[in-house]
Every structure is written in structure tokens, then in C-alpha cells.
């Protein structure tokens, strides 16, 4: 690996680490907002996952 390739790779890693930190902070913020809504207003805005029985029935009906 040449010096320029190594420098570019290191710069890219640093860039990605900064982006990762920004996304972590955003996620932390949104989680706090969701918790406050839940606590203060009893509002749950998280998407509920489908149950396994629902998923299997949905898949079987769409395959027919």
C-alpha cells in the first residue's frame, strides 16, 4: 500500500468514525424524545413488529 493509499484510507476511516458518532448522537436524542413522549403523554410511537404467526401467514398467502 503506497503512502497516498494509506493516507486516503486513514482519512476515510476518520470520516466514517465522525459520521458514526453523529448517528449515535442522533439515535440517543431520538430515543430520549420517544421516552419523554411515552412518559409525559403515554404515547408510544415505536413501530410494533409483526408476530411470527402473522409473518408466516402473510408470506404463505402472497406465495400462492
C-alpha positions as CSV (number, residue, x, y, z in Angstrom):
1,X,0.0,0.0,0.0
2,X,1.5,3.3,-1.0
3,X,1.7,6.4,1.3
4,X,-1.2,8.1,-0.6
5,X,-3.4,5.0,-0.4
6,X,-2.7,4.7,3.3
7,X,-3.4,8.4,3.9
8,X,-6.6,8.2,1.9
9,X,-7.7,5.1,3.8
10,X,-6.9,6.7,7.2
11,X,-8.8,9.9,6.1
12,X,-11.8,7.7,5.1
13,X,-11.8,5.9,8.4
14,X,-11.7,9.1,10.3
15,X,-14.6,10.4,8.2
16,X,-16.6,7.3,8.9
17,X,-15.9,7.4,12.6
18,X,-17.2,11.0,12.7
19,X,-20.3,10.0,10.8
20,X,-20.8,7.1,13.2
21,X,-20.6,9.4,16.2
22,X,-23.1,11.8,14.7
23,X,-25.5,9.0,14.1
24,X,-25.0,7.7,17.6
25,X,-25.8,11.1,19.0
26,X,-28.9,11.4,16.8
27,X,-30.1,8.0,17.9
28,X,-29.6,8.9,21.5
29,X,-31.6,12.2,21.0
30,X,-34.5,10.4,19.3
31,X,-34.6,7.7,22.0
32,X,-34.8,10.5,24.6
33,X,-37.6,12.2,22.8
34,X,-39.5,8.9,22.5
35,X,-39.1,8.2,26.2
36,X,-40.4,11.7,27.1
37,X,-43.4,11.3,24.8
38,X,-44.1,8.0,26.5
39,X,-43.6,9.3,30.0
40,X,-45.4,12.6,29.6
41,X,-48.2,11.8,27.2
42,X,-48.5,8.0,27.2
43,X,-47.7,8.0,23.5
44,X,-45.8,5.1,22.1
45,X,-44.5,5.9,18.6
46,X,-42.3,2.9,18.1
47,X,-43.3,0.6,15.3
48,X,-44.5,-2.7,16.5
49,X,-43.1,-5.8,15.0
50,X,-45.4,-8.4,13.4
51,X,-45.8,-11.6,15.3
52,X,-44.3,-14.7,13.8
53,X,-47.7,-16.3,13.1
54,X,-48.7,-13.1,11.2
55,X,-45.5,-13.1,9.2
56,X,-45.8,-16.8,8.2
57,X,-49.5,-16.3,7.2
58,X,-48.7,-13.2,5.2
59,X,-45.8,-14.9,3.4
60,X,-47.9,-18.0,2.7
61,X,-50.8,-16.1,1.2
62,X,-48.5,-14.0,-1.0
63,X,-46.8,-17.0,-2.5
64,X,-50.0,-18.7,-3.7
